[in-house]
Amino acid sequence: MGDTGDAYAEFAESFAVEAARRNLSFSILQGNASLANAELVVAVGVSAAHTALNSNVPVLCVLLSKSSFEKLQHDLRAGRSISLGSAIYMDQPVKRQLELINVALPQSKHIGVLSSAQSGDMPTLRKAVAESRFVLHEEHTDSPESIHRNLQSILQDSDVLLTIPDAQIYNTMTLRNILLTTYRSRVPVIGLSPAYVKAGALCAVFSTPSQIAPQAVTMAKQFLESGHLSAAQYPGEFEVMVNQQVAHSLGLEMKDNALLLAQIKAAGNILGKNK
């Protein structure tokens, strides 16, 4: 456990319930406790992942973004030929986010995205949009000072703003102003989490710690039975949240959370996957 916050506690509780149900033996460790006797370490959060990946024990990282996991791998890879662990990302796969826009805002076509050098896997986003009915409008920002200018520029061509995991652009110092600017431009925002929706984004698709925990138990069981740690992956289960007050203010008729969730899952089933 890398921390004692609510998300960490929720994950630990759900992991414990599912592990007991599936007869998986485990111990919960805090801080820099010895990992020497573990067959597998489930590292909860970035700080725990950093500690565990520096050990010689197989590691499954959870409650961290894809970009954070890949940065840890990059930083620790020098001179190593061994596996650097696996992960269940907190992020959502791009196709799932696009499907949210598809079912929530069927009239929208032009998607705006602000990116920076920290934005991670932009090629995957560009490819997914190119294979969809949408058109991508991307503005690259190279400094905090240019965010507002880039945002105003991109909103002129966009029906919706899709936020992406990028702490240089979306952080506690910038989020409120970004949401205010988009609201005044009457461009809805697709957020990354319930916190974004509560702050003023129109909606978001996200996975809770209690949804990720059973997936982590499954990966742990598979490892203990096969000796093979599955590849890093996105959460299989997810939720949808809509800010109906923002929708009303923007003059949008929005379906409720449950219906949007069902439609996204149905679309995933048609494609033969939930990603």
N, C-alpha and C positions, 0 to 999 in steps of 0.2 A: 504494500500500500504506500503510494507516494504522498498521500495527504489524508486528512480526516474530514473533508468537506462532505456536503450532502450527497453529491454524485458518487463519491467513493464509498460512502456508507451504503447507499442504495445498491451499488454493484456488489459489494461484499455480502450483503444480506441475501440478495438473489442468487449469487454464486453458491453460497452455503446451502441454501434450500435445494437447488438443483443438484449440487454435488452429492448431498446426502441421499437424495432420491435415486441417484445413479451409482451409489456405493463408491464414490471417489474420495479417497483419503487426502486431506489437505491441512495446512496450517496457515494462519494469517499472520504475516510478519510486518513490522513497521520499520521504517528508516533503513539503517545499514546492517540489519540482522544478517547472520551468516546464512548463505544459500548452499553450503557445501553438501548437505544431505538431501537436497531436492533433486528429483528426476526431471522436473519441469518447473519453471517459475512463471506465474502469471503476474506481469508487472502492470500495476494500475496507475496510470498517469505518466507524464513525461519524466519526472524526476526518478520514479521507480524504474522506468524503462532504461534510463541512462545508467543507473546502478547495476541492474540485472544484465544488461548487454555487455558490461565490462567483466562479467563473470564467465566461467566456462560451462555454465549450465544452459540448456535450451530454454528459450524465452518466448512467451506469448505476450505481446504488449496490447493493452486495451486502454480506452478512454484517452486517446490522443489522435491527432489528425494524421492523415496520410503524409502530409508534408513534414510534420514533426518526426514521424517514424523514419522517413527516407533521409532526413537530415541527420538523425542519430546514426543510421546505418552508414552514411557517407563519412561522418566524422570518425567513426570507429573502425572503418574498413581498412585503413592503411596497414599494409603488410600482412593482412589476415587472409587465409584461404577457407576458414571455417564458416559455417552458416551463422548469420547474425540475427536469427530469430524470425518470428512472424508477428502478425498483428491483426486485430479487428479494428478498423478505422472508426472514428466517430463521424467522419464525413459521409455524405450520401453519394452514390454513383450519379454521374452526370445525367444518364438517361432517366433516372427516377426524378430528378429535379425538372427535367424538360417535360416529363409526363405530368407533373404537377401543374406546370404552366398550361399544358395542353388541355387538361380537364377543368382547371379552375378559371382560365382566361382563354376560352376557345377563339375569341376574336383577335387575340394578340398574335403578332407575327414577328415583330422586330424586338430582339432581346439585347439589352445593353449590359456590358460587363466592364468594370474597371479592373485593371490588372497592374501588377508591379513585378519587380525582379523576384519578389517573394511568393508569387502566386502559384508556383508549383506546376501542375500538369495541365497547362493551357492547351497543348496539342490535342489531348483527349477531348476537351470541351469543344474545340474548334471542329474536330472530326464528327462528334456527335451532333452538333448543330447542323453541319453540312449534310448529314444523312437524314435530317428531319425536315419538317415544313417551315422551320424558323430561319430567320436571317440574323446573323450575329453582328453587333456593332461594338467594337472593342476600343477602349482608350487606355493607353499605357501611361501610368504616372510614375515619375522618378523621384518625387519628394512629397512630404506631407503638405507643403505649401501649394502644390499643383493639383491636389485632389479636387478642390471645389471647382476650379476652372475646367478640369477634365470632365467632372460630373455634369456641369451645366452643358458642356458640348455634347456629351453622349445622350443626354435626355432629350435633345432636339430631334433625334432620330429613333428613339426607343419607345415601344409600347409598355415595356416592363424592364425593371432593373434586377438582374440576377446577382445576388451577392455570392462571393466565393471565399473560402478560407484564406485570408491574407491579413495578418495583423498590422501590416504597414498601412493598409487602407481602412480596414474595419477594426476599430478599437474603441476604448471608452472615451477617448478624446475626440473622435471623429464621428461616431455613429449617430449621435443626436442631430448634428448639422446635416449629415447625409440624408437622414430620414425627413428632416424639415424641408430640405431642398427638393427632394423627390415629391413630397406631399404638395408643395406649392406648385410644382410642375404637373401635378395630377398624374404622375407615373407610379404605379404600384411597385412595391419592392418584395421580392422573394427572399426571405431570410434564411438563416442557417440553424436557428434554434428557437425554442419557445421564448427566450429572452428577447430575440429580435422582434417577434410578433407582438409581445407585450409592449415593446418600445415604440412600435408603429409600423412595422412591416406588415404587408397584407396577409401573408401566409408563409408556412415553412413545412418541409418534410424533414423528419429527424428521428433518431433512435434514442431511446432512454437507456440508462445503465442497466435497468432490470430486463430489458430486451436483449442487450448484448451479453449479459451473464450466461444464459443457457447456451448460447453459441460458443462462448469460451469453454464451458464445461464439455461440450461436444468435441471441440478441437483437442482439449486436454485428454479426454478418453481415447480418442483416435490415436494420439501420440503414444500414450502408454501401451496401447494394444499393438501398434505397428512400428513404433520407433521412428516414425516419420511425422514431422510437423507440417501441417497443411500450409499452403501459400497464404500470404497476407490477403485479406478480403474485406469487403464492405459488410455492414450489418444486414442480416437477412430480414429482420422484422423492423417495422418503423411506424411512426404516427404522423398525422397531419394536424396542424393547428391553423385556424383562420381568425383574424381580427375583424369581426363583423362590424365593429364601429368604424374602422378605417374603410372597409368596403362601402358602408353606407355613405360616408363622407365623400368618397370618390365616385359615388353614383353607380356602384357595381352590385349586381345581384350574385351573391356567392353561395355555392352549395355548402352544406355543413361538413364538419370534420369527417364524420363517419362515411358519408357518401363519396367524398373525394378520395379517402383512403381505399374504399372498395373499388373505385374506378381505376386508380393507379395499380392496384394489385391485379385487377382483371386484365389491364393492358400488359402487365408483366407476364401473366400466364399465357396470353396470346403469343407473346414473343418467346415463350418457353423458358423465361427466367424472371427473377424479381429484381434485376439490376438495371 
